[in-house]
Amino acid sequence: MDLNPITDAFDRVTEKQKLSISKTQEVIDHIIQEIERGIGAIQLDSPLDPKSVLIELKRKLQEFAPLSQLEGLQKELNMALSKYPKQLEKSFNPDISKAYRNVEFDTHVVNEIIASHFYRQGLFEIGDCFISETGEPESAIARRWLFSEMYQIIEALKSKNLEPALNGAATNSDKLQENKSDLQLKLHHLQFVDILQKQSRSQALHYLRTHIPPFAPNHMAEIQKLMACLLWAGKLDNCPYPELLSSGNWNMVADELTRQFCNLLGHSSDSPLSVTIAAGVQGLPSLLKFMTVMSGEKQEWQTMKELPVPVELDGEFQFHSIFVCPVSKEESTDDNPPMLMPCSHVLCKQSINKISKNGSKTFKCPFCPSDIDATQCRRMFF
């Protein structure tokens, strides 16, 4: 969603507001100054008649015309304020039902996704209640115990208790190595720094000698930095490696632990429900714009197998490889899959059929001098 128009409209409102406030304060200060001057003239033993002083004050204020000076800025502010809600309404269309399609879902799968989302967040009672209310079998609660263990470890990390995480990492050490994860080293790093800060240098050194050697072949640079911290015991704030002491390391380790735990369970590290909603929010403006154009073709929209317009999503939502035919410049689909030619170049099926006259003759590859027989082309799967 392009937020620039909203940001620009908001900036205009705040700018006009600041100008209006500044000018109003300037006018008020001037009026106060003139009144104080008049009061001073009356209080002094002056030959001037108080009535004449008030008449002169009135004349000066009329010449100053405070209302006229404020009227223009207030009008500009009101105009900017009136346009801002319109911009919000334009950018955030409240009627998202226009982009709705009748799509058949497996209810049981959807219910499991929602329940798993609650369990991931540690909302176990809500997840259990949801399973009960939807009538799902108790086997669906099996995931509860898996995520319960992860949640307990994460909660312990929040309390600076590394023991559950270290035990879990040690139990799954081989699998973590297969995944090329340095989670164990990061946990030992946190424990070492905690010991160095709260206990003695000798205890921190003993911990390093006991737990760190297995990681030396692949992480010598990190270990050397930890060893250097021993020289700064009692004055770690002056350590030349402040990143080793950052409190943000605890959050990064918690995120890494969540990713690896979910990976070991065969689940994605991010909640599928969260990802789906986030992707939907990002793609919704394009669909709403399309439906505004196709307002009279709602039935056609309901029967489409593919989206007729490109929906741009950020890289975090790109989970599958996309092949674009170098000849037709179109993305491959199930009906028009990528085809591997004998020369190892790839075109989409429709392009090959068009060039070969539906396989009735051989053709030259567009990228090399090879003669291609369409019957020898094989479908590629990404």
C-alpha positions in Angstrom: 0.0 0.0 0.0 1.3 3.4 -1.0 1.2 5.6 2.2 2.9 8.6 0.6 -0.4 10.4 -0.2 -1.6 10.0 3.4 1.8 11.1 4.8 1.8 14.2 2.5 -1.7 15.1 3.5 -0.9 14.7 7.2 2.3 16.8 6.8 0.2 19.6 5.2 -2.2 19.5 8.2 0.6 19.7 10.8 2.4 22.4 8.9 -0.8 24.6 8.6 -1.5 23.9 12.3 2.0 25.0 13.4 1.7 28.2 11.3 -1.7 28.9 12.8 -0.5 28.4 16.3 2.6 30.5 15.8 0.6 33.4 14.2 -2.1 33.2 16.9 0.5 33.4 19.7 2.1 36.4 17.9 -1.2 38.2 17.7 -2.1 37.4 21.3 1.3 38.7 22.5 0.9 41.9 20.6 -2.6 42.5 22.0 -1.3 41.8 25.5 1.6 44.2 24.9 -0.8 47.0 23.8 -3.1 46.5 26.8 -0.3 46.5 29.2 1.0 49.7 27.7 -2.4 51.3 28.1 -2.7 50.1 31.7 0.7 51.6 32.4 -0.3 54.9 30.9 -3.4 55.0 33.1 -1.6 54.1 36.3 1.1 56.7 35.9 0.4 60.3 36.9 -0.1 61.2 33.3 -1.9 64.3 32.0 -3.7 62.0 29.6 -7.3 61.2 30.3 -8.0 57.5 30.9 -10.8 57.7 28.4 -8.4 59.0 25.7 -6.0 56.2 26.5 -8.8 53.6 25.9 -9.8 55.3 22.7 -6.2 55.2 21.5 -5.9 51.5 22.5 -9.1 50.7 20.6 -7.7 52.5 17.5 -4.4 50.6 17.6 -6.2 47.3 17.9 -8.5 48.1 15.0 -5.5 49.0 12.9 -3.8 45.8 13.9 -6.9 43.8 12.9 -6.1 40.5 14.7 -9.1 38.7 13.3 -8.1 39.5 9.7 -4.6 38.3 10.3 -5.8 34.9 11.7 -8.6 34.4 9.3 -6.5 33.4 6.3 -4.3 30.9 8.2 -7.4 29.4 9.9 -9.1 29.0 6.5 -6.1 27.2 5.1 -6.0 24.9 8.1 -9.7 24.0 7.8 -9.2 23.2 4.1 -6.2 20.9 4.9 -8.3 19.2 7.7 -11.3 18.7 5.4 -9.1 17.0 2.7 -7.3 14.6 5.1 -10.3 12.4 6.0 -11.1 12.1 2.2 -7.5 10.9 1.6 -7.9 8.4 4.4 -11.2 7.1 3.0 -9.6 6.9 -0.5 -6.6 5.0 0.8 -8.4 2.8 3.3 -11.5 1.6 1.6 -13.7 0.2 4.3 -15.7 -2.1 2.0 -13.2 -4.9 1.6 -16.0 -7.3 0.8 -15.7 -6.3 -2.9 -12.5 -8.4 -3.1 -14.2 -11.5 -1.6 -14.4 -14.7 -3.6 -16.2 -17.9 -2.9 -13.3 -20.2 -2.3 -13.7 -23.7 -0.9 -11.5 -24.3 2.1 -10.9 -27.5 4.1 -12.5 -26.4 7.4 -10.5 -28.8 9.5 -7.2 -27.5 8.1 -8.3 -23.9 8.7 -9.3 -24.7 12.2 -5.9 -26.3 12.9 -4.1 -23.3 11.5 -6.0 -20.9 13.8 -5.5 -23.2 16.8 -1.8 -23.5 16.1 -1.6 -19.7 15.9 -3.0 -19.4 19.4 -0.6 -22.1 20.7 2.4 -20.3 19.1 1.5 -17.2 21.0 1.2 -19.1 24.3 -2.6 -18.6 24.4 -3.2 -22.3 25.2 -6.5 -21.9 27.0 -7.9 -19.9 24.0 -6.6 -22.6 21.6 -8.2 -25.4 23.6 -11.5 -23.4 23.8 -11.4 -22.9 20.0 -10.8 -26.6 19.3 -13.7 -27.4 21.7 -16.1 -24.9 20.1 -15.3 -26.0 16.6 -15.8 -29.6 17.4 -12.4 -30.7 16.2 -11.1 -34.0 17.5 -8.8 -34.0 20.5 -5.9 -35.2 18.3 -5.8 -31.6 17.0 -4.6 -30.5 20.5 -1.5 -32.6 20.0 0.4 -29.5 18.7 -0.4 -27.8 22.0 2.2 -29.9 23.9 4.8 -29.3 21.2 4.4 -25.5 21.3 4.0 -25.6 25.1 7.6 -26.8 25.5 8.8 -24.0 23.1 6.8 -21.4 25.0 8.2 -22.5 28.4 11.8 -22.1 27.0 11.0 -18.7 25.6 9.5 -17.5 28.8 12.6 -18.7 30.7 14.8 -16.7 28.3 12.8 -13.6 29.1 13.7 -14.2 32.7 17.4 -14.6 31.7 17.2 -18.3 32.5 19.2 -20.2 29.9 19.1 -23.7 31.4 15.9 -25.0 29.5 17.2 -23.6 26.2 20.7 -25.1 26.7 19.3 -28.5 27.6 17.0 -28.4 24.6 19.8 -27.4 22.3 22.1 -30.1 23.7 19.4 -32.7 23.1 19.0 -31.7 19.4 22.7 -30.8 18.8 23.0 -33.1 15.8 20.0 -31.8 14.1 21.1 -28.2 14.7 24.4 -29.0 13.1 22.6 -30.4 10.1 20.7 -27.2 9.8 24.0 -25.3 10.1 22.6 -23.4 13.1 25.0 -21.8 15.6 22.2 -21.6 18.3 24.2 -23.5 20.8 27.1 -21.2 20.6 24.9 -18.2 20.9 23.3 -19.6 24.1 26.8 -20.4 25.5 27.8 -16.8 24.6 24.9 -15.4 26.6 25.7 -17.7 29.6 29.4 -16.8 29.5 28.7 -13.0 29.5 26.1 -13.5 32.3 28.7 -15.4 34.4 31.4 -12.8 33.7 29.1 -9.9 34.8 27.7 -11.6 37.9 30.4 -13.9 39.1 34.2 -14.2 38.8 36.7 -14.2 35.9 37.9 -17.7 36.9 34.3 -19.1 36.7 33.7 -17.5 33.3 37.0 -19.0 32.1 36.0 -22.4 33.4 32.7 -22.2 31.6 34.5 -21.4 28.3 36.9 -24.3 28.7 34.1 -26.7 29.5 31.5 -25.8 26.8 33.2 -23.9 23.9 36.0 -26.2 22.5 33.6 -28.2 20.2 32.8 -24.9 18.3 36.4 -23.8 17.8 36.9 -25.3 14.3 34.1 -23.1 12.8 33.8 -20.2 15.1 37.3 -19.2 16.2 36.8 -15.5 15.6 33.8 -15.3 17.8 35.5 -17.4 20.5 38.6 -15.1 20.5 36.3 -12.1 21.2 34.8 -13.9 24.1 38.3 -14.7 25.5 39.2 -11.0 25.1 36.3 -10.1 27.3 38.0 -11.8 30.2 40.6 -9.0 30.3 37.8 -6.6 31.0 36.2 -8.4 33.9 34.7 -5.8 36.3 34.7 -3.1 33.6 32.9 -4.7 30.7 31.4 -1.4 29.8 34.8 -0.4 28.3 35.1 -3.7 26.4 36.1 -3.1 22.7 33.3 -5.5 21.7 30.1 -3.8 23.0 28.0 -5.9 20.5 28.7 -9.0 22.7 27.1 -7.3 25.7 24.0 -5.9 23.9 20.7 -6.8 25.5 19.4 -7.2 22.0 21.3 -10.5 21.8 18.7 -12.1 24.0 15.9 -11.2 21.6 17.9 -12.5 18.6 18.6 -15.8 20.3 14.9 -16.1 21.2 14.0 -15.6 17.5 16.6 -18.1 16.4 15.4 -20.6 19.0 11.8 -20.2 17.7 12.9 -20.7 14.1 15.0 -23.8 14.9 12.3 -25.3 17.2 9.7 -25.0 14.5 12.1 -26.3 11.9 12.7 -29.4 14.0 8.9 -29.9 14.3 8.5 -29.5 10.5 6.6 -26.2 10.9 7.3 -22.8 9.4 9.0 -20.4 11.8 6.3 -17.8 11.2 2.6 -18.4 11.9 0.9 -19.3 8.6 -2.1 -17.3 9.8 0.0 -14.2 10.4 1.7 -14.5 7.1 -1.6 -15.0 5.2 -3.1 -11.9 6.8 0.0 -9.8 6.3 0.1 -10.8 2.6 -3.6 -10.2 2.2 -3.4 -6.7 3.6 -0.5 -5.9 1.2 -2.3 -7.2 -1.8 -5.8 -6.0 -0.9 -5.5 -2.5 -2.5 -4.7 -4.0 -5.9 -7.7 -6.3 -5.7 -10.0 -3.5 -4.6 -8.9 -1.3 -7.4 -9.4 -4.2 -9.9 -12.9 -4.9 -8.5 -13.8 -1.2 -8.8 -13.0 -1.5 -12.5 -14.9 -4.8 -12.8 -17.9 -3.7 -10.7 -20.3 -5.1 -13.4 -18.5 -8.4 -13.9 -18.7 -9.9 -10.4 -19.8 -13.3 -11.6 -16.7 -13.5 -13.9 -14.5 -12.6 -10.9 -16.0 -15.5 -8.9 -15.1 -18.0 -11.7 -11.6 -17.0 -12.4 -8.9 -19.5 -11.6 -6.1 -17.0 -11.5 -5.8 -13.3 -10.5 -6.1 -11.3 -13.7 -3.8 -8.5 -12.4 -0.3 -8.7 -10.9 -0.3 -8.3 -7.1 3.1 -7.0 -5.9 4.2 -8.5 -2.6 7.4 -7.9 -0.7 10.2 -10.5 -0.9 9.3 -12.0 2.5 6.1 -13.3 0.9 7.9 -15.0 -2.1 8.0 -18.7 -1.2 8.1 -20.3 -4.7 10.3 -19.8 -7.7 8.7 -18.0 -10.6 9.6 -18.7 -14.2 9.0 -16.1 -16.9 9.2 -17.3 -20.4 12.0 -15.4 -22.2 10.1 -15.5 -25.4 6.5 -14.6 -24.4 7.5 -12.7 -21.3 4.7 -14.4 -19.4 4.8 -16.2 -16.1 4.5 -20.0 -16.3 1.2 -21.6 -15.1 -0.1 -25.1 -14.7 -1.6 -24.9 -18.2 1.6 -23.3 -19.5 4.5 -24.9 -17.6 8.2 -24.4 -18.2 9.7 -27.0 -20.6 13.3 -28.1 -20.6 14.7 -28.4 -24.2 17.4 -30.9 -25.1 19.9 -28.0 -25.3 19.2 -27.2 -21.6 17.4 -23.9 -22.4 13.9 -23.4 -21.0 10.8 -22.0 -22.6 7.1 -22.2 -21.7 5.0 -24.8 -23.3 2.8 -22.4 -25.3 5.9 -20.7 -26.8 7.3 -24.1 -27.9 3.9 -25.1 -29.4 3.8 -21.8 -31.3 7.3 -22.0 -32.7 7.0 -25.7 -33.6 3.5 -25.4 -35.1 2.2 -27.7 -32.3 5.1 -30.1 -32.6 4.8 -30.6 -36.3 8.3 -29.5 -37.1 11.6 -29.0 -35.5 12.8 -25.4 -34.7 16.0 -23.7 -33.7 16.4 -22.7 -30.1 16.2 -18.9 -29.7 19.4 -18.9 -27.7 21.7 -21.4 -29.4 22.0 -23.0 -32.8 20.5 -26.4 -31.6 17.6 -27.9 -33.6 14.9 -28.8 -31.2 12.3 -31.6 -31.5 9.2 -30.5 -29.4 8.5 -34.1 -28.5 11.8 -34.3 -26.6 11.1 -31.3 -24.4 10.3 -32.2 -20.8 8.4 -30.3 -18.2 10.4 -28.7 -15.4 9.3 -28.5 -11.8 10.7 -25.9 -9.4 
